[in-house]
């Protein structure tokens, strides 16, 4: 994650708590949209978790001799779930991209303003192009980390939902599956 970030003479060290609070202040004006993203993440995780359950019901219907009508319903349900997944994913990505773009834009403005307010003697020792490049690349990296974190949160939530379903169906097989995960 920190690849390509070489320390410079002007770098300062901050505590993680301070950096998180400062970043949260940039997200504060977007609180309603952030709540929408969290809601879409939860709905997406729930809907994505339903697919394996429906597929297992389809496999069970194939084993039963009179499961023909049920199999058609399962295929239709999977189609509906795929369409819902696509729509919700599109909305979540669009909303996330807009918020991240707004936050990163404001962060860049503040960083450029801070760079402009520096004393001219600072630029005798440090190249202005390097400062501008550093601001641009660091904020781009931050935006990618934010998007990756939202995807990670959604996948973890989906994992826990599927885990609960599995543990309620057959707890011994679920524990065996978990034991095999480090090998896989």
C-alpha positions in Angstrom: 0.0 0.0 0.0 2.9 2.4 0.6 4.8 1.5 -2.5 6.4 4.5 -4.2 6.0 6.7 -1.2 9.5 7.8 -0.4 9.9 10.1 2.6 11.0 13.7 1.9 12.7 16.3 4.1 9.4 18.1 4.5 7.4 15.0 5.6 5.9 15.1 9.1 4.8 12.2 11.3 1.2 12.2 12.6 -0.7 9.8 14.8 -3.2 7.5 13.1 -6.0 8.9 15.2 -5.3 12.4 14.1 -5.2 11.4 10.4 -8.5 9.5 10.7 -10.2 12.5 12.4 -8.9 14.8 9.8 -10.1 12.6 6.9 -13.4 12.2 8.7 -13.8 16.0 8.7 -13.7 15.9 4.8 -16.4 13.2 4.7 -18.7 15.0 7.2 -20.5 17.2 4.6 -21.4 14.0 2.7 -23.0 12.1 5.7 -26.3 11.5 4.1 -24.7 10.0 1.0 -22.4 7.9 3.1 -25.4 6.5 4.9 -26.8 5.6 1.5 -23.6 3.8 0.5 -23.6 1.8 3.7 -27.3 0.9 3.1 -26.5 -0.2 -0.4 -23.5 -2.2 0.8 -25.7 -4.1 3.3 -28.5 -4.7 0.7 -25.9 -5.8 -1.8 -24.3 -8.2 0.7 -27.6 -9.7 1.6 -28.7 -10.2 -2.0 -25.4 -11.6 -3.0 -25.6 -14.0 -0.1 -28.9 -15.3 -1.2 -27.5 -16.7 -4.5 -25.7 -19.7 -2.9 -28.8 -20.6 -0.9 -31.0 -20.5 -4.0 -28.4 -22.6 -5.9 -28.4 -25.2 -3.2 -32.2 -25.3 -3.4 -31.8 -25.9 -7.1 -29.4 -28.8 -6.6 -31.9 -30.2 -4.1 -34.7 -29.8 -6.6 -32.7 -31.6 -9.2 -32.3 -34.6 -6.8 -36.1 -34.7 -6.2 -38.1 -36.2 -9.0 -41.0 -33.7 -8.8 -38.9 -30.5 -8.6 -39.5 -29.3 -12.2 -41.7 -26.3 -11.3 -39.4 -25.4 -8.4 -36.4 -25.5 -10.7 -38.0 -22.9 -13.1 -38.7 -20.7 -10.1 -35.1 -21.0 -8.9 -33.7 -20.0 -12.3 -36.1 -17.0 -12.4 -35.0 -16.1 -8.9 -31.4 -16.2 -9.9 -32.1 -14.0 -12.8 -33.8 -11.5 -10.6 -31.0 -11.6 -8.1 -28.4 -11.0 -10.9 -30.3 -8.0 -12.1 -30.7 -6.6 -8.6 -27.0 -7.2 -7.9 -26.1 -5.3 -11.1 -28.4 -2.3 -10.3 -27.3 -2.0 -6.7 -23.6 -2.4 -7.5 -23.9 0.3 -10.2 -25.7 2.7 -7.8 -23.1 2.0 -5.0 -20.1 2.5 -7.3 -21.6 5.7 -8.7 -22.3 7.2 -5.3 -19.0 6.1 -3.9 -17.1 7.6 -6.9 -18.9 10.9 -6.5 -18.2 11.2 -2.8 -14.6 10.1 -3.2 -14.1 12.6 -6.0 -15.6 15.4 -3.9 -13.4 14.6 -0.9 -10.2 14.1 -2.9 -10.9 17.3 -4.8 -11.3 19.3 -1.6 -8.2 17.6 -0.1 -6.2 18.6 -3.2 -7.4 22.2 -3.0 -6.4 22.4 0.6 -3.0 20.8 -0.1 -2.3 23.1 -3.0 -3.3 26.1 -0.9 -1.0 25.0 1.8 1.8 24.6 -0.8 1.2 28.1 -2.2 1.3 29.6 1.3 4.8 28.2 1.9 7.7 30.6 2.2 9.7 31.0 -1.1 12.8 29.7 0.7 11.0 26.3 1.0 11.1 26.0 -2.8 14.8 26.8 -2.9 15.4 23.4 -1.3 12.4 21.5 -2.7 11.3 21.4 -6.3 7.7 22.7 -6.9 7.0 20.0 -9.5 7.9 17.3 -7.0 5.5 18.8 -4.5 2.7 19.0 -7.0 3.4 15.4 -8.1 3.4 14.2 -4.5 0.1 15.9 -3.8 -1.5 14.4 -6.9 -0.2 10.9 -6.4 -0.8 10.7 -2.7 -4.4 11.8 -3.0 -4.9 9.4 -5.9 -3.6 6.6 -3.7 -5.9 7.6 -0.9 -8.9 7.5 -3.2 -8.0 4.0 -4.3 -7.7 2.9 -0.7 -11.1 4.3 0.2 -12.7 2.4 -2.7 -10.9 -0.8 -1.8 -12.1 -0.4 1.8 -15.7 -0.2 0.7 -15.4 -3.3 -1.4 -13.6 -5.1 1.5 -16.4 -4.1 3.9 -19.1 -5.5 1.5 -17.2 -8.7 1.0 -16.7 -9.2 4.8 -20.4 -8.6 5.4 -21.3 -11.1 2.7 -18.9 -13.7 4.2 -20.5 -13.3 7.6 -24.0 -13.7 6.2 -23.0 -16.8 4.3 -21.2 -18.1 7.4 -24.3 -17.8 9.5 -26.3 -19.6 6.9 -23.8 -22.4 6.7 -23.4 -22.8 10.4 -27.1 -23.1 10.8 -27.4 -25.8 8.1 -24.5 -28.0 9.1 -22.0 -26.8 11.7 -19.5 -29.6 11.4 -19.1 -29.2 7.7 -18.8 -25.4 8.1 -16.0 -25.8 10.7 -14.3 -28.3 8.3 -14.6 -25.7 5.5 -13.1 -23.0 7.7 -10.2 -25.3 8.7 -9.4 -25.9 5.0 -9.4 -22.2 4.2 -5.7 -21.5 5.1 -4.6 -24.3 2.8 -6.7 -23.1 -0.1 
